[in-house]
């Protein structure tokens, strides 16, 4: 698994969007046995913290020490620096496994083997992610050009799974039907720029060119943004839920 976020973990914790309460409620209701949750690739613990009130124990893992240092501490969350594909968890000890905006970095076969090892029969695997931010038609053109043009060559190859809404991620589990979800916020332009700065492609561009690509987008963004202090922003959310029937299935 790649670690693209340790270098800007504090900004990631500050500017990355939070998953909608409707999704949290949906996952809460799915948890027939809300004993132990494993939030894998937890980052700053965003999803783990949102689900913690509904589980007895939350195991939150990530390979980034800096991300974990910026995670929200809660009494029933145990954070640990571990790879998705190999943990020290006991076999058949987990009732739900969540992966938010991270599975595209994993070795799928090895991760799914670990899922089958640690999951109790009938446990759920939840894979969630979100796509490209949408604001207004004019702003979307500016953002799309930045996404595909300016920093386009600097995205890791795995990014295509996000562009394809995780539909092409191998998922060898019996799937449950999932309703559509969206994240909606009111942001300032500075919040938008802060979010764009967390993109891994932006960080790759900075290292490759010793320059900040956000300087190239700030002026066209401002022109498209206009005089409003806040605008409504939206992210499409995609979710897949699978049932882990047994360690062998």
N, C-alpha and C positions, 0 to 999 in steps of 0.2 A: 504494500500500500504506500502511495506517495504521501509526503507531508508537505503540502503547499501553503500551510496557514500558520505555522509556528512563528514566522517572522512578523506577523501583524495580528497576533491573537487578540490583543486588547481592542483594536479597531473592529475585528470580526465580532467580538462580543457586544460592542456598542452599536454597530450599524446593520448587522444582519437581521432580516425581518423575523418576527415570531410567528409560529404556526397559529392558525385561527382557532378560537374556542370551540367552534363547531367540530373541527377535527379531533380536538382533545376529548370532547364529549363522546364522539363516535368511538374512539379507541377505548375510552373508559367503559362504554356499554358492551364492547366486544369482549372485554376481559371477564370471562365467566369465572375464572379462578385467579383473582388479582393478588397472588402471593408475591412472586419475584419477577421483576422486569429487568431485562438486559437491554440497555440502550447502547448500541454499538456504533463507534465513530461519533461519540457524543459531542465532540468539539467543546464548546463552552457550556454544555449541559442544558441547552435550551429546551429540548423536548423532554429530557429526563426530569427537569424541574417542574414542567407543566403537568407531567403524569404522576409525579411522586405522591401527591395527596391520595391517589387511588390505588396504590400498591403498598404492600407491607414493606418491601425492600426493593431498592433500585440499584442495579450494578451498572455503572456507566464507564465505558472504556474508550480510550483514544490512544493513538500512538504519539500525539503531541503533548509534551509536558507543559509547554506554554499555554496551549488551549485549556488544559485541565487547571492550570493556575488561575485562569479567568472564569472558571465555572462557578455557578451559584451553589454555595454549600447549604445542604438541607440535612436534617438528622437522619433520614432514611436512605440517603444516597451515598453509595460508596464508590468513589472515583478511583480508577486505577489505569496505569499506562500499560496497555496490552494491545496486541494486534488483533484484528477481527478474526483472523484465521486460526488463532491458537490462544486459548485462555487457560487460566488455572481453575475454572469453575468446575464443580462436580457434574457428573453425568446426570441427565434428566432432572435438573434442578431449577429450570426456568419456565415460567408460564407464558411469557410474551417476550418477543425480541423485536426491537424497533431499530430502524436505520434511517436517519434523516439526512438527506442531501449528501450521502457518503458512499452508497453501495457501488457507484461507478468506479471508485478507486480500489475496490476489493478484488482479490482473486476469487472468482465466483465459486469454483469447484471446492476450494479449500474452505471458504467461508460456509458454504452450505453443509459441508461435512461437519464443521464445528457446530452449526445450528442443530443438526440432527443429533449430535452427541449431547449437547447441554439441554435441549428442549424436552420437557415432559411430553408424553404422547398427547396429541390434541392441542399443544401449544400453538400460538400464532406468531407468524413472522410478518412484520409490517414494514414495508419499504415506502418511504415518502420522499418527495422532492418538489422543487418549484422551478418554473421556467423564467423566461425573460420578462423583466418588468415592463408594464404597459402604463402609459399615462394619458397622453393626448395623441392624436394622429401625427401632429407636427413633431412633438417630442419623440415619438416612437421612431420616426425616420432618423433623427439625430442619434438616438441610442443604438438603433440597428446598424447604422454605418460604423459607429464606434466598435460595436460587438463583432461584426464580421470583417470590417475593413482595418481600422487602426490597430486593434489588438487581436484581430482574428487569427493571424498566424501564430500567436503566442498561447492559444488554448491547448491544453493537453489533449491527446487523441480521445481520451475517455469522455470528454465533454459531449460527444455526440449522443451519449445515452440520455443526457439532460435534454438536448434538442429534440430527441425522440420520445420525450415524456416517460422514460423508463419502459416503454413498450417493448424495446428490443433487448432489455436485460433478461438473460436466461432466468427462469423462475419455475423450478421443477416441483411445484407444490399445488395442491388443490386450492384454487382461488375462490375467495368470497367476493360478492358484489360490493362495490364501493361507490357512494354517491360523489358527485363533483364537489370540489372545495376551491375556494379562492382566498387569498390574503389581501386585505384592503387596509390602506393607511392614508393619513394626510401628512405629507412630508414637505419640508422646505427644500430648496434646491441644494443647500449645504448637506442635508441628510442624504439626498440622492448622490451627491458627489462622494460622501463618506461611504455609502454602500458600494458605489462603483470601484472605489479604491480597495475594497476587499476581494475583488475578482482576482483569481489566480493569474489570469492572462495579463492583467495590469501589472502585477508584481513581476511576472516574467519579462514583460516589456521594459520595466524599470531596470532590471538587472542587465538585460541585453543591450540597452541603449544608453544607460546612465542618464535617463531623462524621464520625466513624468508625463505619461500620455494624457492625464487629466487636464493638463494645460492646453491641449489641443481641442478638447471638447467643451471647456468652460464657456467660451464666448458663444458658440452656436447653441449650447444649452440655455444660456441666459436669454438669448434672443427668442428662442422657442418657448421658454418658460413665461416670459412677460413680466408683468408687475405684481402678480399674485404672490403673497407670502407663502401660502400653502396650496398644494394641489393634491387631488386624489390619485394615489398610485395603487396598482393592482398586480398581483402575481398569480398565474395559474398554478394550482397545486395538483400533483398527481400522486396517487397512493395505490399500492398493491398489497393485498392481504392474502397470505397463504396459511394453510393448516399443516402443521408438522405431525404426521400421523404416528410415526415411530422412528427410532434411530436408523432403521433400514430402508424407509420408503423414500 
